[in-house]
Amino acid sequence: MARIDYPEAVGKLVEELRRLPGVGPRSAERMAIWLLQSAKADPLALATALEKAKAEVVACPVCGFFATAERCAICSDHSREPVICVVEQATDVLPLERSGAFRGRYHCLGGKLSPLDNVTPEDLRIGSLLRRIDTEKVPEVILAPGSDVEGEATANYLASILRGRCQVTRIAQGLPAGGGLEHADALTLARALEGRRDL
Amino acid sequence: MARIDYPEAVGKLVEELRRLPGVGPRSAERMAIWLLQSAKADPLALATALEKAKAEVVACPVCGFFATAERCAICSDHSREPVICVVEQATDVLPLERSGAFRGRYHCLGGKLSPLDNVTPEDLRIGSLLRRIDTEKVPEVILAPGSDVEGEATANYLASILRGRCQVTRIAQGLPAGGGLEHADALTLARALEGRRDL
């Protein structure tokens, strides 16, 4: 009696789904079966969306955000202020955009300094940031990497090389909106006190 | 200043990923970004696996398990015993196979009786089961729908129409292997007592 398993094509699909972030072997199997069995599933639409996104979407050569044309929608928007907000990843741009609090341009570093992971300044898009500051006549660079250790190190490194070229600021750290003092950790409170402002 | 969002192709990919079972809007976005940005990702391999699985995999016309040829690997295996194990879904076959405790054939109903969801006997593959019992000279049918209310109802319904045609049995209910009494619910314990055997 031969050992039975799913047909090879199903196994291959499970294997590919399993590589997605947050998907384990059980959920990959569940997704594959759903894709093949459910009347609501449309595996070919997903396949087409993957192929189309892979073919069309590139990193904007100027700022690193997602683009389908020569430049991304933000870099081609001439009504934007010349201020540059430096973020770690292209995925950090939309949260800032949705806040509605920033009307300038962005620069995605593509990561943060992390000696343990062998990420050095040469691995980040810092050279192109320096060129932009010169050519775009940037009055201010807002440093907005995350507030973890690597993010802080990246912000400090950038501040040291940008100082003198333009105004350099760091986004504020403190209590998150709606957060009570009892839920804040000690470091957040220390930074919130440090960053206090006159009223 | 125009409202910025991901390029349309990314949005479409997020939308398609979001339809997968167990995937919410945040994880769909995370998956899409990973697929487009990670060096380890291979979106075209996933697209190909989807297309290939969709094109190659069909339900076996005899038993309903996954097949790529005219019949599935189990139905084409002539060394199997003529006993039929009736399960709800094609996905219930492999767990039974992996147990190594069954050497017969299977029949996937494609669901279970559930008046609340409008699933009636006509929606299940019962006619083809009756034909198989006649043509394959089946000595025994093992009823293995789940042990929930609908599974029990389905097993009882099948038992009522199969009685007289062949021997009809139901897989046992009781303590799961490795389960202590303190973790078992009352219904499981009641059924374990009911189904006790002489030693």
Interface residues (C-beta under 8 A of the other chain):
Chain A: M1 A2 R3 I4 D5 Y6 P7 E8 A9 V10 K12 L13 E15 E16 L17 R19 L20 P21 G22 V23 S27 E29 R30 M31 A32 I33 W34 L35 L36 Q37 K40 A41 D42 P43 L44 A45 L46 A47 T48 A49 L50 E51 K52 A53 K54 A55 E56 V57 F66 A67 T68 A73 I74 D77 S79 R80 Q89 A90 T91 V93 L94 E97 R103
Chain B: M1 A2 R3 I4 D5 Y6 P7 E8 A9 V10 K12 L13 E15 E16 L17 R19 L20 P21 G22 V23 S27 E29 R30 M31 A32 I33 W34 L35 L36 Q37 K40 A41 D42 P43 L44 A45 L46 A47 T48 A49 L50 E51 K52 A53 K54 E56 V57 F66 A67 T68 A73 I74 D77 S79 R80 Q89 A90 T91 V93 L94 E97 R103
